[in-house]
């Protein structure tokens, strides 16, 4: 009887060891462990709300470890939990005014660019777009893609306000595309459509624009000048807003416009800059007479 018990016990132990060995060889017998780093990284300016508030995007890194029987056999660093914060960039404050963090495990390209004064866009354009408004959660809109009078599409790099409550989507080079290539696209968030098109005759003048947006029925264009560091802000193809300004490339940020690191406010009839001695630069520093007045790092 004792021999039988010993034999049974040995066979049972042998089966356990064989199973454990197979588990290590095939699966590693591991329990996935994920550790999110406490801090956020990769912070960058994604838009300006007004002449005092700036939107900053960042993300969180994670370490994913798969532990085998004796030691970890997998260690991967990835990112997710994208965060949008709003800071005062005129006055140094103790942290942001508002922050919200996404729960997504992986990055979602949430910060592709600024769409309106308080909304940033991201996502998998042209198939879908993610809209993140300050004070609200992110919204995902799946899009129906349409081509109208053109055949060669382009990658979306900019989405700005456009005519009739829609948005203009383009790339840096698309407006100048020749032949039957698409030059811009119209995003209709209500109809959930993205329509690729060529410029109508009335809009051909925007081909030379570095950046473009609409305000009501008016189209605004940032156009480089004939001389270095000389540019114009055109309204409906007429320079009614400014004499030549000192900038190489003007960029619209919602209601604000960046002119060679100067932050200016775009009005329907004028442009007003905050301070001739007030500038900003990456990484996230704002200067007044070469002295840092706000540091968002």
N, C-alpha and C positions, 0 to 999 in steps of 0.2 A: 504493500500500500504506500509506504514511504517513497519507494522508487518511482511509483507512478506519479505521485505528487511532484517529486523533483523533476521528473521528465516533463510534466505539464507546465510547471513553473518555468523551466528552461525554454520550452517552446513558446510560451507566452512572451517571455522576455526577448527572445529572438525575433518574434513577429513585430514587437514594438520597435526594436532597433532597426529592422529592415524598413519599416514604415517611415521612421524618422530619417533614415538615409535617403530614401526615395523622395521624401518631402524636401530635403535640403537640395538634392540634385535638380529636381524639377521646379519647385515653387519657391524654395528658400524658407518655407515655414515662417513667413514674416508678417508682421502687423504694420501696415503703412502708418507712418507718423508724420504729421505736418506741423511745422513750427513757423508761425508768422513773425517776422521781425517787428519789434515794437515801433520803430520809427518809419517815416516815409522818405522816399528818395526820388530822384529824377524830377524835382520841382521845376516848372517852367510857366511863364506867363501865357495864358490862353485867351485873354481878352480883357477889355476895360469896360466896366459898367458905366462910369461917368468920370468927371474930373477929380474924383477922390478915391474910387474903389477899383481894384484890379482883381481879376480872377486868376487863380493859380492852380494848376493841375499837378498831381504827384501820384505815386503808387507805392505799394508795399511789397517787399520781397518775401519769399517763403523758401524754407528748406524742407525738402521732402526726403525722408530717409526710409529705406526698406531694410529692416534688420533681419539677418539670417540667424542661424543657431548660435554661431560664435561671434560674428562681427557684421556690421552693416555692409551690404554689398551694392547699395545704390544711394547716391546723394545728388540731388538735382536742385539748382537754384532757378526759380522762375518768379513771376510777378503777377499781381492781381490787386484786388481791393482798391481800385482807383479812387482818388479823393479830389474833390473840388472845394477850394476855399476862397473866401473873399477877404481881402486885406485893404486897409487904408494906405495908399501909397504917397499921400501928402504928409502924413504925420506918423512917426514911429509909435506903434501901439504894442501892447503886450499880447501878441498873438492875433489870430484872424477874427473877423466879425462873425463869420459863419463857415462851417465845414460840413460836408456830407460825404460818406464813403459807400461805394458800391460793394455788394456782397459777392460779386462774381469771383470765382476761383482763379480764372485766367484774365489777362488784360483784354479789353474790348475795344481798344483804339478810341477811347471816350473823348479824347481831346484833339480832334483833327483840326479844329479851327473855331472862330467865333462867327455866329450866324446872325444874332441880333444883339442889342445892348446887354441882354441878360441871359442869353442862351448860347451854349457851345454845342457843336455837333461832332459826331464821330460814327463809328460803326463800319459796316461792310458795304460801303457805296461801290457800285450803284444798286446792289441788291436790297439794301436796307440802310436806314439811317437811325442813329441814336441821338436824341435831343435831351440836353441836361440844362434845365433852367434853375437859376439861383433860387434857393428856398424850396425847391421841389425835387422829387425823385426823377430818375432818368426814364425816358420813354423810348420804346423801340417801334419803328414804323417800317413794315415790309413794303417794298416799292415795286410797282409795275413799270418796266423799262420800255420806252417807246422811241423809235427813230423816225424823224420827220424831215425828208428832203436831204438826208445825208446817210453815209454808210459806214464811215470809219469813226468809231467812238474813241474816247480818251479817258484817262484816269482822273477822278475828281480830286482836286486839291484845294478848292475854295468854294464856299457856299455863302452868299450874301443876299440881303434883301433886294427884291426886284419888283417889277411892275405888277399891278393888279393883285397884290397880296401873295405873290409867288416869290421864289428865290432863284437866283442865277447860280448855276454850278459850272465850274470851268477848271482848267489846269493852267499852269503858268504860260504855256505855249498855245493853247487851243484857239484863242481868238484869232490868231494869224494863220490858222491851218488853211491850206489851199485845196483845190480840187473838190472832191465830194466828201472830204473829211468833215466831221461835225465840229463846230466851233464853240458852242456852248450848250447848256442844257437848262431846262426850266423845271424846277422842283415844285410840285403842288402837294403840300402836306395834307390838304383836305381830301383830294382825289387819290392821294398816295401814288402819284405818277412822277416819273422822271423822263422828260422828253428831250432827246438830243436833236439839235437843229443847226442850221447855218444862219448866219446873221441876216436879218431883213435889211433892205436898202437903207431904211431910216436909222439903223444901228451900226452900219459899217464903220462909222467914225470911232467906235470904241476899240477897234482892232489894235490901236497903238497904246491902249491903256495898260499900265502895270496892275492896277486894281480898279474895280468898278462896282457900283451899287446903285440902287434906286431909293428915292425918298419921295413917297407919294407918286406923282406923275413925272418927277424929274429924275434924270439919270446923271450920276456924278462919276467922274473919271479922274484918276491920278495919272497924269501924262508926263513923261520925262521931257525936259527942255532941250534946246539945241546946244547949250553949253553944259560942261560938267557941273554937277551939284545945282542944277537949275531945273525946277519942275513947275507944273501948273496943275491946279485943280479945276477941271472943267465941269460946267453944269449945262447939260443939253448941248454939248459941243461948243460952248462959248465960255471964255475965261472971264466970268463975271464975279468970281469970288476972290481973286487975288492977282497981284502982280507976280512975276516970277518969284517963287519961294526957294529957299535953300534946302534942297533935299535931292537925293538921287533916286529914291523910290518911295512914294507915299503909300501907306497901307491903312485901309479902313478897319477900325476896331469898333463895331457898333456905331455909336454916336461920336466916337473919338477917331482921330486920325493921327498916325505917326509920321512925322516929317523929320527925318534924320535925327532920331532919338528925342525930338521934341514932341510933347503930347499936346495936341490941340483938339478943340471941340468943333465939330462940323455943324454949322447951322444951315438953314435953307438958303440964307442970303449972305453968309459970311463965315469966316474961320477965325476963331479966337484961341490963341495959344496961352498956356498957363503962365509962363514966365520964360523970357529969353534965356535965362541962366539955369532953367530947370530941365534936366534931361534924365534919361534912364538907359540902362544897358543890362544885358545878361552878364553874370547870373543874378538877376532879381535885385538890383541895386538902383536906387534913385538918387540923383545928385542935384545939388543947388550950388552953383559957383564952385564946382569940382569937389564939394564936400558931400559925403554920403549922409542923406537925411533920413532915408528909410532903407532898411536891409531886411529882406524877406527870407533870407536863408536860415 
